[in-house]
Amino acid sequence: MDPRNMPDMRTPLARAMGLGSAKEGVGAWWAERVSAVALVPLALWFAASIIAHTGSDYATFIVWLKTPLAAILMILLLIALFYHTALGLQVVIEDYVHSATKFAAVIAVRLGCCALATAGAVAILRIALSD
Amino acid sequence: MMPSPTITRPRPLSPNIQIYRPQLTSVLSILNRITGIILSGCAVVLVVWLVAAAWGPHAYAPVQAAIASWIGRIVLFGATFAFFLHLCGGIRHLVWDTVHGFELRSIYISGWSIVAASVVLTVAAWVVSALMGG
């Protein structure tokens, strides 16, 4: 039976929930803004730190990453950055990919961002907590 | 009565970008997306760089050498501009989200402002970096 011809037993409200805004659709939009606001100071701090370390050798760079402030802000940067990246790339995929690959691409982006943020955070902690 | 056969044809998709003459507004809109995609790639490089640093000096050296090479520097310069354009464009979007600056004149003033700010910040970042010993 064609699913489009199936009788719909749900109420109009139940059908509307999960479609369009319906109180939750705005969540991803809002999260993109919140992560953007967090990224403004974090990204500027990171850019300034990298510029200040131009020409620094490995040891100097590690000493900087071992300071608690740098380690904390780097991990916060990674979380906000990859959260924002996942949300942004999802919007791009949803706008331009119109096939079955859309679903797979969105899942791949989300998992990839989770993996990269975790790898980066573990790298920071390893540097920060090593002797 | 028999139901008429359903005619399936591709539905029109938005945006029909090719029928518009490029304007500052549309160019900056698509550039915010393109720079976002470029910065996603840069985020991957950032993690590779951090993991290499955590691995040790032997893993960090080739990554640092690649970034410090001429090709690396050219890519990094482009990435710096993409970073500032996306940052300034993002702040412009956050202002719009507060329902301010939608008059055509304001949109063009803010548009040219973020282009100018991105150029100035990119050049300033590289000048300061060079003074720091790059």
Chai-1 contact restraints between the chains, C-beta under 6 A:
chainA,res_idxA,chainB,res_idxB,connection_type,confidence,min_distance_angstrom,max_distance_angstrom,comment,restraint_id
A,A36,B,G90,contact,1.0,0.0,6.0,A-B,restraint_1
A,I51,B,A125,contact,1.0,0.0,6.0,A-B,restraint_2
A,I51,B,V128,contact,1.0,0.0,6.0,A-B,restraint_3
A,I51,B,S129,contact,1.0,0.0,6.0,A-B,restraint_4
A,T54,B,S129,contact,1.0,0.0,6.0,A-B,restraint_5
A,T54,B,M132,contact,1.0,0.0,6.0,A-B,restraint_6
A,T54,B,G133,contact,1.0,0.0,6.0,A-B,restraint_7
A,T54,B,G134,contact,1.0,0.0,6.0,A-B,restraint_8
A,G55,B,G133,contact,1.0,0.0,6.0,A-B,restraint_9
A,G55,B,G134,contact,1.0,0.0,6.0,A-B,restraint_10
A,Y58,B,P57,contact,1.0,0.0,6.0,A-B,restraint_11
A,Y58,B,Y60,contact,1.0,0.0,6.0,A-B,restraint_12
A,L81,B,A43,contact,1.0,0.0,6.0,A-B,restraint_13
A,T85,B,S40,contact,1.0,0.0,6.0,A-B,restraint_14
A,T85,B,A43,contact,1.0,0.0,6.0,A-B,restraint_15
A,G88,B,G36,contact,1.0,0.0,6.0,A-B,restraint_16
A,L89,B,S40,contact,1.0,0.0,6.0,A-B,restraint_17
A,L116,B,V47,contact,1.0,0.0,6.0,A-B,restraint_18
A,A119,B,V47,contact,1.0,0.0,6.0,A-B,restraint_19
A,A119,B,V51,contact,1.0,0.0,6.0,A-B,restraint_20
A,G120,B,V47,contact,1.0,0.0,6.0,A-B,restraint_21
A,G120,B,L50,contact,1.0,0.0,6.0,A-B,restraint_22
A,A123,B,L50,contact,1.0,0.0,6.0,A-B,restraint_23
A,A123,B,V51,contact,1.0,0.0,6.0,A-B,restraint_24
A,A123,B,A54,contact,1.0,0.0,6.0,A-B,restraint_25
A,R126,B,A54,contact,1.0,0.0,6.0,A-B,restraint_26
A,I127,B,A54,contact,1.0,0.0,6.0,A-B,restraint_27
